[in-house]
Amino acid sequence: DGQVQLTQMKHASVVNNTQIEAIDSGATRVRLKNIFSFDSFTSNSAGSYDGVGGILQEGAFASANYSNFGSNNQVGTRLTAKLGPALHTYTNELQLQAELWDGLLKANIGGFYQHQQAPRNLEGTTNVYKLYSNPNGYLNAVGFIKRSVAKEKAIFGQATLDLSHAGIEGLSITGGYR
């Protein structure tokens, strides 16, 4: 009846975590840390979503809903779905970590950046469904906006003062900001 349950996904990611010990001299340690990632993801899914096993979609209550994407997704009653272009996400986080005065003060400051870009052509990048025996084929429910770009930026800092150096064993004070 053309009501195929289908899920296709393609996912790839790369993460690089680099640390450089800048200073390591007894009571003082300073480290530079960089975390970079790239993620690529695309998916298709399809199924019968009328809640009663396709009876309404294929039965007497069927009505025409038109979609300009239908002919791309169906041959006869058979769903043909191909994976389209991927959503790409790049992130980078740079941290400066310090441990001073033999652990009395530990601090971490840094910045974060994320760049996410949706593909320009969404053909094959969608969830598809067939509603009320649509004679024009399967309909698309797109999960993100075509040609969109999202950027995130953040700065942060955190420091912990270990009060066991002042004789109060097991107590520390931490403060931070993002």
C-alpha positions in Angstrom: 0.0 0.0 0.0 3.0 2.3 -0.2 3.0 2.8 3.6 6.7 1.8 4.1 8.4 2.3 7.5 11.7 3.8 6.5 14.6 5.4 8.4 17.9 6.3 6.7 20.7 8.2 8.4 24.3 9.1 7.5 26.4 10.6 10.3 30.1 11.4 10.5 32.0 13.3 13.1 35.6 14.2 13.9 36.8 15.4 17.3 40.3 16.7 18.1 41.4 17.3 21.7 44.8 18.9 21.9 46.6 19.9 25.2 49.9 21.7 25.6 51.6 22.0 28.9 52.9 25.6 28.8 54.4 25.7 32.3 55.0 22.8 34.7 57.3 24.0 37.4 56.5 22.6 40.8 53.8 24.9 42.4 52.7 26.4 39.0 51.1 24.5 36.1 49.5 26.2 33.1 48.0 24.2 30.2 46.4 25.3 26.9 43.6 23.1 25.7 41.8 23.2 22.3 38.8 21.0 21.4 37.7 21.1 17.7 34.8 19.1 16.2 33.1 18.7 12.9 29.8 16.9 12.5 27.9 16.0 9.4 24.3 14.6 9.6 21.5 13.8 7.1 18.4 11.6 7.5 15.2 10.5 5.9 12.2 8.8 7.5 8.8 7.8 6.4 5.8 6.0 7.9 2.1 5.7 8.4 1.1 8.5 10.8 -2.7 8.5 11.0 -2.7 6.5 14.3 -4.9 3.7 13.1 -2.5 1.7 10.9 -3.1 3.6 7.6 -6.8 3.0 7.4 -7.6 6.7 7.2 -4.7 7.4 4.9 -5.7 4.7 2.4 -9.5 4.4 3.1 -12.8 6.0 2.4 -11.8 9.3 4.1 -9.0 9.8 1.6 -8.7 13.3 0.1 -6.2 15.0 -2.1 -3.4 17.1 -0.5 -0.9 18.4 -3.0 2.8 18.7 -2.6 5.3 19.9 -5.1 7.8 17.4 -3.6 5.6 14.3 -4.1 6.8 13.2 -7.5 10.4 13.3 -6.2 9.6 10.8 -3.5 7.4 8.2 -5.1 7.3 5.8 -8.1 3.8 4.3 -8.3 2.9 3.4 -4.7 6.5 2.7 -3.8 8.4 5.3 -1.7 11.8 6.1 -3.1 13.9 8.1 -0.7 17.5 9.2 -1.2 19.7 10.9 1.4 20.2 14.5 0.6 22.9 17.0 1.6 24.1 17.1 5.2 23.7 19.6 8.0 27.3 20.6 8.9 28.3 21.7 12.4 31.8 23.0 13.4 32.7 23.8 17.0 35.9 25.0 18.6 36.6 25.6 22.3 39.9 27.1 23.6 40.8 26.9 27.3 43.6 28.2 29.4 43.8 26.1 32.6 46.0 27.1 35.5 46.9 25.5 38.9 48.7 28.0 41.1 50.5 27.9 44.4 50.6 24.1 44.7 46.8 23.7 44.0 45.6 26.6 46.2 43.9 28.2 43.2 42.7 26.3 40.1 41.3 28.4 37.2 39.9 27.8 33.7 39.1 30.5 31.2 38.2 30.2 27.6 35.9 30.7 24.7 33.5 28.6 22.6 32.4 29.0 18.9 29.9 27.0 16.9 28.9 27.4 13.3 26.1 25.3 11.9 25.0 25.5 8.2 22.0 23.9 6.7 22.3 22.8 3.1 21.1 24.9 0.2 19.2 22.1 -1.5 17.0 20.0 0.8 16.0 17.4 -1.8 16.3 14.0 0.0 16.8 15.7 3.4 13.5 15.4 5.1 10.9 13.3 6.9 8.2 12.2 4.5 4.7 11.0 5.1 1.6 10.1 3.1 -1.6 11.8 4.2 -5.1 10.6 3.1 -3.9 8.8 -0.1 -2.3 11.9 -1.5 -2.4 11.3 -5.3 0.6 13.5 -5.7 2.9 11.4 -3.5 4.5 11.7 -0.2 4.7 15.1 1.6 7.8 16.6 3.2 8.2 17.7 6.7 11.5 19.6 6.7 13.4 19.7 10.0 15.5 22.8 9.4 15.3 25.9 7.3 17.0 25.8 3.9 20.3 27.8 3.6 20.2 28.8 7.3 23.3 29.5 9.3 23.4 29.5 13.1 26.3 30.8 15.1 27.0 30.6 18.9 29.7 32.3 20.8 30.5 32.2 24.5 33.2 33.1 27.0 33.6 31.5 30.3 35.8 31.5 33.4 35.8 29.5 36.6 38.1 29.5 39.6 38.3 27.3 42.7 40.1 28.3 45.9 41.1 25.3 48.0 40.7 26.3 51.7 42.4 23.2 53.0 45.6 25.2 52.5 44.2 27.5 55.2 43.5 24.7 57.6 39.8 24.0 56.6 40.2 20.5 55.2 37.8 19.5 52.5 36.3 22.9 51.9 36.7 24.9 48.7 35.0 27.9 47.1 34.2 28.0 43.4 32.9 30.9 41.3 32.4 31.1 37.6 30.8 33.0 34.7 29.6 32.1 31.2 
